[in-house]
Amino acid sequence: MNLDRKTFLRRLGVGAVGLAAGASTRGEQRAAAAAAWPVYSEREPEPYWTAIRAQYLLTPGFAYLNTGGLGPAAGPVLDIYDRTSRRLQEKSETGHALFAEARKVLARFLGAEPTEISFVRNATEGNGIIAAGLALKEGDEVIFDDHAHPGGAFPWINQAKQRGVVVRMFEPSVADAAENLARIVALITPRTRVVQVSHVTAPTGIVLPVVAIAKLCRERGIWFHIDGAQSAGMFPFELRAIGCDSFATSGHKWIGGPHETGVLFIRREKLDEVAPTMVGAYSSDQADLSMAMAFVAGTQRHEYGTRNAAAVVALAAAADTQERIGRERIAARGRAMVARVRAGIAALPDVDILTPANPELSAAMIAFRTPRIAYDKLFGRLLGEHRLRCRPVSEQKLNAVRVSLHLCNGLDECDRLVAAMTAILKTT
Ligand SMILES: Cc1ncc(COP(=O)(O)O)c(C=O)c1O
């Protein structure tokens, strides 16, 4: 079947941004695969998921269970990246005009307005822009979870060193949302200026109650920043509805964008409270070098200089693809795979599952440990003997292994993991 380019891209789930970037012969070769794209069936969903999984370039037999570390990008997304990059090279263009459409896609994806979105290099950069940009004085306090990734914690520790900001941390609770809220409330003092949480914690995948925290912060006049490196693309949410002041995420994890992509959201009403720390062309559209240097209207003032437009276009294509698959459907699939692993692992002797089963507190990641073998050895055996790439969890002496389950994974890999754990425990 010979499909025109538009139909082909539509079938692959690549929307307007991808189309703007143009297609090539190589892309059209995938039309045959697109023609065979299955319709989702509630009764028999596996062919659908198998077809989506087949889009990834992952080595056959190698189970990649670490989207939380670095998410693979699907072949069609990489094709868009490639094509856009090459097309821009034809006339040596920056492709800056392509950002506007991509901004719309990511705004829709995150439940924000396009002017609230800035493209950054990764979640760390977004977190850093907030930490460095807020007007904090010596003695001002920031609260965050002690399961924060260095990309979420170091920007604040840096502020502690540079500006004398005081850092206070709480341990995320596995009990319930109310307990997590209570732990934050207990740390609030008259000097608290910022609360930041990992939307989903990196070590064990605990989902924190961002809506309730946003309300609390609003009532107390405290800035609320979310480190969403692990949440965007894992399950759907709307930033404006959550009510946070700012949010940063990686594009190269659960959204499935190319490496070195990320998004920073700053709520329109709060934009001017974050002083840009890195500026240049595009931060201001002023043509001369006068001292006025008024910033451009939106969060995009935090973008500066020449950028990799192909990466941004491909990130938007990845987000678009998820919307076409169905965000709720993806979230449910992740949860179902985690449930399958949980059921298998829970039946084994001496295994301690650290991620709560409560659906309010967890989604598509699960971490577990066993007193019989240290986390790094367990990680090494799963990889070396069973070709299962998990993520070792050394943080806070948790001594665990973390598993992320997303579009590149399948039920067979869940079963392989349980079988591998069974085999390892038999010989340990
Ligand atoms: C919660 C959290 N924040 C930040 C990061 C850092 O992400 P990036 O390397 O994309 O900046 C990670 C990475 O795993 C993370 O889990």
The ligand as a MOL file (V3000), in Angstrom:
LIG
                    3D

  0  0  0     0  0            999 V3000
M  V30 BEGIN CTAB
M  V30 COUNTS 16 16 0 0 0
M  V30 BEGIN ATOM
M  V30 1 C 13.4410 13.4720 39.7140 0
M  V30 2 C 14.5890 13.7420 38.7710 0
M  V30 3 N 15.0110 14.9890 38.5840 0
M  V30 4 C 16.0020 15.2940 37.7390 0
M  V30 5 C 16.6420 14.3050 37.0220 0
M  V30 6 C 17.7280 14.6790 36.0840 0
M  V30 7 O 17.2920 14.5790 34.7760 0
M  V30 8 P 18.1450 15.2170 33.5830 0
M  V30 9 O 19.4050 14.4290 33.5340 0
M  V30 10 O 17.3000 15.0370 32.3990 0
M  V30 11 O 18.3840 16.6210 33.9300 0
M  V30 12 C 16.2540 12.9830 37.1880 0
M  V30 13 C 16.9180 11.9060 36.4270 0
M  V30 14 O 16.7500 10.7350 36.6420 0
M  V30 15 C 15.1930 12.6850 38.0700 0
M  V30 16 O 14.7700 11.4380 38.2660 0
M  V30 END ATOM
M  V30 BEGIN BOND
M  V30 1 1 1 2
M  V30 2 1 2 3
M  V30 3 2 2 15
M  V30 4 2 3 4
M  V30 5 1 4 5
M  V30 6 1 5 6
M  V30 7 2 5 12
M  V30 8 1 6 7
M  V30 9 1 7 8
M  V30 10 2 8 9
M  V30 11 1 8 10
M  V30 12 1 8 11
M  V30 13 1 12 13
M  V30 14 1 12 15
M  V30 15 2 13 14
M  V30 16 1 15 16
M  V30 END BOND
M  V30 END CTAB
M  END
